């Protein structure tokens, strides 16, 4: 479980991860650093040996794993744009995660030029990456999807939306597809398409 720690004077929301046993004893698994950013989205590995979570590293939310005694913490991802969500493969061999594309030079220049921003005008697409958990922290992430669409879910089926030709906002999609991507290869298989 994780619970917020709302500090009155600092006025910040801090999240930590706790382990609660069957007797109701609570043990903090993470401690707040001075960053003011918490630890979120905790998940058990399929075999129950590791706990994964998202925390700030490399100036972006990244994925970590630790054993349940919290004696060994390992940073798994090094995403400059940050991890949005993630999911373990059923056998625990891989962790797939969603991260935004890095903005193009054109988008970065437009952002720096303008004082005003239109919501969604410079949004980046969300894509799937995977990391092999056989050697946590030693293997680099591998990108599985790319293109002019966003992946919104990592469960058994991935939902994607393509924006209309008049906007680059991924959430305003006109087409939804149910697809799967195998971790070992980057081939996507589409099962269903729905036009709005």
C-alpha positions in Angstrom: 0.0 0.0 0.0 1.1 3.6 -0.3 -0.2 6.6 1.6 0.2 10.3 1.1 2.0 12.4 3.6 0.7 16.0 3.3 3.1 18.2 5.1 1.4 21.4 6.5 4.3 23.8 6.3 5.9 22.7 3.1 2.4 22.2 1.4 3.5 19.3 -0.6 2.1 15.9 -1.4 4.6 13.1 -0.6 3.9 9.4 -1.3 5.7 6.5 0.3 5.3 2.7 0.0 4.4 0.6 3.0 4.1 -3.1 3.6 1.2 -4.2 5.9 1.4 -7.8 7.3 -1.6 -9.9 8.3 -1.3 -8.8 11.9 -1.7 -5.1 10.8 1.9 -4.2 11.4 3.1 -1.5 9.0 6.6 -1.1 7.7 7.8 1.8 5.5 9.6 0.4 2.4 10.6 3.8 1.0 11.7 7.0 2.6 11.1 10.5 1.3 14.2 12.2 -0.2 14.5 15.9 -0.2 13.1 16.0 -3.8 9.5 16.4 -2.6 8.5 13.6 -5.1 7.1 10.4 -3.8 7.1 6.7 -4.8 4.0 5.6 -6.7 2.4 2.7 -8.5 3.8 -0.2 -6.4 3.4 -3.7 -7.8 4.6 -7.1 -6.7 6.6 -9.1 -9.3 4.7 -12.3 -10.4 6.8 -14.5 -8.1 6.4 -12.1 -5.1 10.2 -11.6 -4.7 10.4 -8.0 -5.8 8.3 -4.8 -5.4 8.5 -2.4 -8.3 7.6 1.3 -8.1 8.0 4.7 -9.9 10.2 7.4 -8.3 12.1 10.4 -9.5 15.6 9.7 -11.1 17.4 11.5 -13.9 15.0 14.4 -13.5 12.0 12.2 -14.5 9.8 9.5 -13.1 11.6 6.2 -13.5 11.1 2.6 -12.6 12.8 0.9 -9.6 12.6 -2.6 -8.0 13.5 -3.6 -4.5 13.4 -6.8 -2.5 10.8 -7.0 0.3 13.4 -6.3 3.0 14.4 -3.1 1.1 18.1 -3.9 1.3 18.5 -3.8 -2.5 17.0 -1.1 -4.7 17.8 -1.0 -8.4 16.9 1.6 -11.0 15.5 -0.2 -14.0 14.7 2.5 -16.5 16.5 5.7 -17.5 13.8 7.5 -19.4 14.4 11.2 -20.0 10.7 11.8 -20.6 9.5 9.7 -17.6 7.6 6.4 -17.1 3.8 6.9 -17.2 2.7 3.4 -16.3 4.1 -0.2 -16.4 3.1 -3.8 -16.2 5.0 -7.1 -15.5 4.8 -9.9 -18.0 3.0 -13.0 -16.4 6.3 -14.9 -16.1 8.2 -11.9 -14.6 10.8 -11.9 -17.3 9.9 -8.5 -18.7 8.5 -5.2 -17.5 6.8 -3.2 -20.3 6.3 0.5 -19.7 4.8 3.5 -21.4 6.8 6.7 -21.9 6.2 9.8 -24.0 8.4 10.5 -27.1 11.0 13.1 -26.6 9.7 16.4 -28.2 11.2 17.1 -31.7 13.5 20.1 -32.2 10.6 21.9 -33.9 8.3 21.3 -30.9 11.0 22.4 -28.4 11.7 25.6 -30.4 7.9 26.4 -30.5 7.6 25.8 -26.8 10.5 28.1 -26.0 9.2 30.9 -28.3 5.7 31.1 -27.1 4.4 32.6 -23.8 1.0 31.1 -24.3 0.3 27.4 -24.8 -2.7 25.6 -26.4 -3.4 22.5 -24.4 -2.4 19.5 -26.4 -0.7 21.5 -29.2 2.7 20.1 -28.5 1.9 16.8 -26.9 4.1 13.8 -27.6 2.9 10.3 -28.5 3.1 7.6 -25.8 4.9 4.4 -26.7 5.8 1.0 -25.3 9.3 0.1 -24.1 10.4 -3.1 -22.5 13.2 -4.1 -20.1 14.5 -7.6 -19.6 14.4 -8.5 -15.8 16.8 -11.4 -16.1 19.6 -8.9 -15.0 17.8 -5.9 -13.5 19.6 -2.6 -13.9 22.2 -4.1 -16.3 20.1 -4.3 -19.5 19.0 -1.3 -21.4 15.4 -0.6 -22.3 14.1 -1.5 -25.8 11.5 0.4 -27.7 8.6 -1.8 -29.0 6.2 0.7 -30.7 6.6 3.9 -32.7 4.5 6.0 -35.0 1.8 8.6 -35.1 -0.4 7.0 -32.3 -0.3 6.6 -28.6 -0.5 3.4 -26.5 -2.8 4.0 -23.6 -2.8 0.6 -21.8 -0.4 -2.3 -21.1 -2.8 -5.0 -20.1 -3.4 -8.0 -22.3 -4.6 -5.8 -25.1 -3.1 -2.4 -25.8 -5.5 0.4 -26.9 -4.2 3.1 -29.2 -5.7 6.3 -30.6 -4.7 8.2 -33.6 -5.4 11.9 -33.7 -7.5 13.5 -36.4 -5.6 15.2 -39.2 -6.4 18.6 -37.7 -4.7 18.1 -34.3 -1.7 16.4 -32.8 -3.4 15.7 -29.5 -3.3 11.9 -29.0 -6.4 11.8 -26.8 -8.7 13.2 -29.5 -8.4 10.0 -31.5 -10.8 8.9 -34.2 -9.6 5.4 -34.4 -9.1 2.8 -31.6 -7.4 -0.5 -32.1 -6.9 -3.5 -29.8 -3.4 -4.8 -30.4 -0.7 -7.0 -28.8 3.1 -6.7 -29.1 5.4 -9.5 -28.2 8.4 -8.5 -26.0 10.9 -10.5 -27.9 10.0 -9.0 -31.2 8.5 -5.7 -32.2 5.7 -6.9 -34.4 2.3 -5.6 -33.5 -0.8 -7.7 -34.1 -4.2 -5.9 -34.4 -7.3 -7.7 -33.4 -10.0 -5.1 -33.7 -10.4 -1.6 -35.1 -13.2 0.9 -34.4 -13.8 4.0 -36.4 -15.7 6.9 -34.7 
